[in-house]
Amino acid sequence: MPLALATLGLPGTPLDRVVGLAADHGWHGLELRCAPDQPVHPELTAPRRRAAVRLFTRAGIVPLTLASYLGVAAPGPDGPVVADLRAHLRLAADLGCRHLRVFPRGGPGAGAAADEGAARRLLAVAEEARSAGVRILVETHDSHRSSAALAALLDRAGHPAVGALWDLLHTWLAGEEPRRTHQLLGRHLGYVQVKDVASADDLTPLAPGAGVLPIADCLHLLPPDGWIAWEYEAPWHPGAAPLAPQLAAGARHLAALARQ
């Protein structure tokens, strides 16, 4: 299974350094955190976009996902959300990313109305995404943490250019076993994002295998060519161990689990 590294775990690290770390330590692709203070963001100029593509190509690193923070189910008018989706899709396409990650952000008590709004917004750009070769993946997160909640949203959209990013931590926090998540989300699944923690009360990131998340059970449900991304939430947990020294061991551990 190919392995992707989320740049979230390396805050403040220049893109060329991140690419070098990934290539040198057994990683095949990157989830590119997209935010105004990051190396990748929607205001990136055309020359810098082209320079990033050259960087990925030289290193043999796949820009797997543009990891945005857009909330497709967020309350409010559709216009600004659709405009943001289009801007992020253009950036993802320019960088050669296969996916654009978005969040639900439906808010407390999000239900059918939030799902309907999210589906409407996603469908407004779905054909553009398909033409650009980018699939929009909604992550199991916040208001749609469980697979049942996210599957309901995605079923409303019902478009092949819209799918699911399975964040194992959030479905586990929702009380789901991996087999149940895969049963409900498998038809929508883009790929899986793994991490590890000590407990539901201590979400400080740990190396995969050092905590309690059922990573092996999850990976055994996936196809041999399915991507696995390791997300290490360093910015939210300043006391966490630095990620860079863990990269080689993390890649070896995930590769070994995938082979079992």
C-alpha positions in Angstrom: 0.0 0.0 0.0 1.4 3.4 -0.9 2.1 5.7 2.1 1.4 9.4 2.3 2.6 11.8 4.9 0.5 14.7 6.1 2.4 18.0 6.2 0.3 18.9 9.3 2.9 17.1 11.4 5.8 19.4 10.2 4.6 22.9 11.0 6.9 25.7 9.8 8.9 23.3 7.5 9.5 24.6 4.0 8.0 22.5 1.2 11.4 21.4 -0.2 12.4 20.1 3.1 9.2 18.3 3.6 9.5 16.7 0.2 13.1 15.6 1.0 12.1 14.1 4.3 9.3 12.1 2.7 11.5 10.8 -0.1 14.3 9.9 2.2 12.2 8.0 4.7 10.0 5.7 2.7 7.0 7.9 2.0 5.4 7.9 -1.5 3.1 10.9 -1.3 2.0 14.0 0.7 -1.2 15.4 2.1 -0.5 19.1 1.7 -2.0 21.2 4.4 -3.6 24.2 2.8 -3.9 27.4 4.9 -2.7 31.0 4.6 0.3 30.5 6.8 1.4 27.3 5.0 3.7 26.8 1.9 0.6 25.8 0.0 -2.5 28.1 -0.1 -5.0 29.5 -2.7 -3.1 32.7 -3.2 0.0 30.8 -4.4 1.3 32.4 -7.6 1.4 30.5 -10.9 5.2 30.4 -10.9 5.3 29.0 -7.4 2.7 26.4 -8.3 4.8 25.3 -11.2 7.9 25.2 -9.0 6.1 22.9 -6.5 5.1 20.5 -9.3 8.8 20.4 -10.4 9.8 19.7 -6.8 7.3 16.7 -6.5 8.4 15.4 -9.9 12.1 15.5 -9.2 11.7 13.7 -5.8 9.2 11.1 -7.1 6.6 12.2 -4.5 2.9 12.1 -5.3 0.9 15.2 -4.2 -1.9 13.0 -3.0 -4.2 15.6 -1.5 -4.8 19.3 -1.0 -6.0 19.3 2.6 -8.3 22.3 2.9 -10.3 23.4 5.9 -13.5 24.2 3.9 -16.8 23.3 5.6 -19.2 22.1 2.9 -22.1 21.7 5.4 -21.4 24.9 7.2 -24.4 27.2 7.9 -24.8 30.3 5.6 -25.2 31.0 1.9 -23.9 28.7 -0.7 -22.0 31.3 -2.8 -18.9 31.8 -0.6 -18.5 28.0 -0.1 -18.8 27.2 -3.8 -16.3 30.0 -4.6 -13.9 28.6 -2.1 -14.3 25.1 -3.5 -13.5 26.4 -7.0 -10.4 28.2 -5.8 -9.1 25.2 -4.0 -10.0 22.9 -6.9 -7.9 25.1 -9.2 -5.0 24.9 -6.8 -5.3 21.1 -6.4 -5.4 20.7 -10.2 -2.4 23.0 -10.7 -0.3 21.1 -8.2 -1.3 17.7 -9.6 -3.2 16.6 -6.5 -5.5 13.7 -6.9 -7.9 14.8 -4.1 -9.2 17.9 -2.4 -10.0 17.3 1.3 -12.9 19.2 2.9 -14.6 19.0 6.2 -18.4 18.9 6.9 -18.6 21.6 9.7 -22.3 21.2 9.9 -22.5 22.5 13.4 -24.4 21.1 16.4 -27.4 19.0 15.5 -26.6 19.0 11.8 -29.1 16.9 10.0 -30.9 16.5 6.7 -30.8 20.3 6.0 -27.1 20.4 6.4 -26.6 17.3 4.2 -28.8 18.8 1.5 -26.8 22.1 1.6 -23.5 20.2 1.4 -24.7 18.0 -1.4 -25.9 21.1 -3.4 -22.6 22.8 -3.0 -20.6 19.7 -3.9 -22.7 19.1 -7.0 -22.2 22.7 -8.1 -18.5 21.9 -8.7 -18.5 18.1 -9.1 -18.3 18.2 -12.9 -15.5 20.7 -12.7 -13.6 18.5 -10.3 -14.1 15.5 -12.6 -12.8 17.4 -15.6 -9.8 18.5 -13.6 -9.0 15.0 -12.4 -9.5 15.9 -8.7 -11.8 14.0 -6.4 -13.4 15.9 -3.5 -13.2 13.9 -0.3 -15.3 14.8 2.7 -13.5 13.7 5.9 -15.2 11.8 8.8 -14.9 14.8 11.1 -16.8 17.2 13.4 -20.5 17.1 12.7 -20.2 14.0 10.5 -17.7 12.0 12.6 -19.5 8.6 12.1 -19.6 6.7 8.9 -23.4 6.7 9.0 -23.6 10.5 9.1 -21.1 11.0 6.4 -22.6 8.2 4.1 -26.0 10.0 4.3 -24.4 13.2 3.1 -22.5 11.5 0.3 -25.5 9.5 -0.8 -27.3 12.8 -1.3 -24.5 14.1 -3.5 -24.3 10.8 -5.4 -21.5 11.8 -7.7 -18.3 9.9 -8.5 -16.1 13.0 -8.1 -17.3 13.2 -4.4 -16.1 10.7 -1.9 -15.0 10.0 1.7 -11.7 10.4 3.5 -11.8 7.9 6.4 -10.1 9.5 9.4 -9.7 6.5 11.7 -9.5 8.5 14.9 -12.9 10.1 14.4 -14.8 7.0 13.6 -13.2 5.3 16.6 -14.2 8.2 18.8 -17.7 7.8 17.4 -17.6 4.2 18.8 -17.3 2.4 15.4 -15.4 -0.8 14.7 -13.4 -0.5 11.4 -15.5 -3.2 9.8 -18.7 -1.2 10.4 -17.1 2.0 9.0 -15.9 0.1 5.9 -19.3 -1.4 5.4 -21.0 2.0 5.3 -18.3 4.1 3.6 -16.6 1.5 1.3 -18.5 2.5 -1.8 -17.5 6.1 -1.3 -14.0 5.6 0.0 -11.0 7.6 -1.4 -8.4 6.5 1.1 -7.7 6.2 4.9 -6.0 8.6 7.2 -4.4 6.9 10.3 -3.0 8.2 13.5 -2.5 6.9 17.1 -3.3 8.2 20.6 -3.1 6.9 24.1 -6.9 7.2 24.8 -10.0 9.1 24.0 -9.1 11.5 26.8 -5.5 12.0 25.6 -5.3 12.8 21.9 -1.6 13.7 21.9 -0.3 12.2 18.7 1.8 9.0 19.0 3.7 6.9 16.5 1.5 4.3 14.8 1.3 1.3 17.0 2.2 3.1 20.2 -1.4 3.8 21.1 -4.9 2.2 21.1 -6.3 2.8 17.6 -7.2 -0.3 15.6 -4.9 0.5 12.7 -4.2 -3.0 11.7 -7.9 -3.9 11.7 -8.5 -1.0 9.4 -5.7 -1.6 7.0 -6.7 -5.3 6.5 -10.0 -4.1 5.0 -8.4 -2.0 2.3 -7.3 -3.0 -1.3 -3.6 -3.6 -1.8 -3.3 -0.4 -3.8 -5.2 1.8 -1.3 -3.4 4.8 0.0 -2.7 5.2 3.7 -1.9 8.7 5.1 -0.4 9.3 8.5 -1.6 12.5 10.1 0.3 13.7 13.2 -1.5 16.6 14.8 1.6 18.4 16.1 0.2 22.0 15.9 -2.7 21.2 18.3 -0.4 19.3 20.7 2.9 21.3 21.3 4.0 18.7 23.8 4.1 15.9 21.2 7.4 14.4 20.2 8.9 15.9 17.0 7.7 14.1 13.9 10.8 14.1 11.7 12.8 11.6 13.8 9.8 9.2 13.7 9.3 9.1 9.9 11.4 6.1 8.9 10.0 3.9 11.8 6.5 5.1 11.0 6.7 4.1 7.4 8.2 0.7 8.3 5.5 0.0 10.8 2.6 0.9 8.4 4.2 -1.0 5.6 4.5 -4.1 7.8 0.9 -3.9 8.9 -0.2 -3.5 5.3 1.6 -6.7 4.4 0.1 -8.8 7.2 
